[in-house]
């Protein structure tokens, strides 16, 4: 056999070293190592005469070549260990390891690239041939899916351009979801059974792992998979191996790389009780006559359909109104027989807050049974009341016979009677009408005295196990010029009690007024004498009684005069306009009637200059 060899072939006495995995901890004499690097080929020569080829193992990492040797005889043991850095531009997969018959170990590789190969560990074992030293080529075999042997697969580091191309290439199946985290490592598995080892290629970067196997005869069996890996991966920690037909790529999990000390948990505080909701609060409400809120009602928006709910089963009326932004003390409820008014008006230098809404009261709801609550947490005002079953209205008007008492006693001491004198119409026609739809005609009692009419309603309400009485009391002054005996009462078909006079109201001297002078009708509740009061002005001769009160700024309908038990009481009450935030101003004056002055002879005239003149002839 010729000793000549072609360029690139090993000499016949050389021995080839094929990479396999191994780990050693010994060192060779540094003087025995020679390194040559001419820029194209990297070559390392080492004197290894003291070792046989099978006593030397070489491990190749991404950055170093590690040489370990162990020779044992009966007399001595010889060991060696050397770690040599791989220069820039040398790929670990291209390194050749050869040993000639003279015991010289040569490690050789071309310098062809700048990028580093990823840290798959490769080991070399010295193999001796009988005739010639030749380079051992990898056999072309199909992956053995039954082999327990773990085979290391070369891994290539891809550049940024290749990385971006693969990410955008739809040919590669995105298998990122199949990445598993196990024992502090990220693991990617691909089934490569039926593929040739030499066709399997693994490329990696800091962001991507690409695995492909090209089948030139059957394109359908090709593998193209990509795994997008999280930030922070160390490229030097990639490892690739093949076992039982499964290709596995692992890399250190960046999340598990640094184990932070587990802080000692602070003692768990006792659970805090949730804040208790603010309790519902009532809004101030007042039952008033329709005339008192006639102007306000016109400005209100009717929201009956949007907020009311009537439960026929529970016999209950309920309305829920959103008043968010308002406190209970800022709202007012005015309740008449037919409507509920919710209103407020507040002005500051920069803002104006007003709320004007109204709700119609359904049939069967008594104004005095209406209640309300405001829930501060959600700003909902709830208005509710029971619904009573109304007695059937008569098919025709029914006359109610009043009790007539024309004695000289013209007073009533029953405080429970509500004064409704303001509802009485004035002028040539006397008429007053009351809602008594919850009562029957026989449950109404009307008493007519010389100057006052009282109306009393009494009804027995029977429940399952008990019964109770329900009553109402109303009264009003008979207008001057109306004869008590001419007053009639009728219970109408639509549930109202109508009181009227059958005669035209006669004009009396007390009703005659001078141009610009307004006559005020007093409410006479009694008669008698009383002591004189200060702050009053008297004048005129001994045959005439006169007093003057300053009522400037007040209108006739804003002044109320009451005569009772020998005393005259004058009350003035005025609602200011929006320019004064709707404030109220009022005054009260009281003084006694001189002896001998008859209450029904006293006149009250409001002069154009705002002076209220009270006068009578003795």
ABEGO torsion letter per residue (X at the ends): XBABBBBGBBBAABBBBBBBBBBBABBBBAAABBBBBAGABBBBBBBAAABBAAABBBBBBAABBBBBBBBBBAABBBBBBBBBBBBBGBBAAABBBBBBAAGBBBBBBBBABABBBBBBBBBBBBBBBAABBBBBBBBBBBBBAABABBBBBBBBBBBAAAAAAAAABAABBBAAAABBBBGGBBBBBBBABGBBAAABBBBBBAABBBBBBBBAABAAABBBBBBBBBBGBBAAABBBBBBGGBBBBBBBBAAAABBBBBBBBBBBBBBBBBBBBBBBBBBBBBBBBAAAAAAAAAABBBAAAAABBBBAAAGBBBBBBBABGBBAAABBBBBBAABBBBBBBBBBAABBBBBBBBBBBBBGBBAAABBBBBBAAAGBBBBBBBBBBBBBBBABBBBBBBBBBABABABBABAABBBAAAABBBEABBBBBBBAAABBAAABBBBBBAABBBBBBBBBBBBAABBBBBBBBBBBBBBBGBBAAABBBBBBAAGBBBBBBABBBBBBAAABBBBGBBBBBBBBAEBEBBBBBBGBBBBEBAABBBBBBBABGBBAAABBBBBBGGBBBBBBBBBBBAAAGGBBBBBBBBBBBBBGBBAAABBBBBBAAGBBBBBBBX
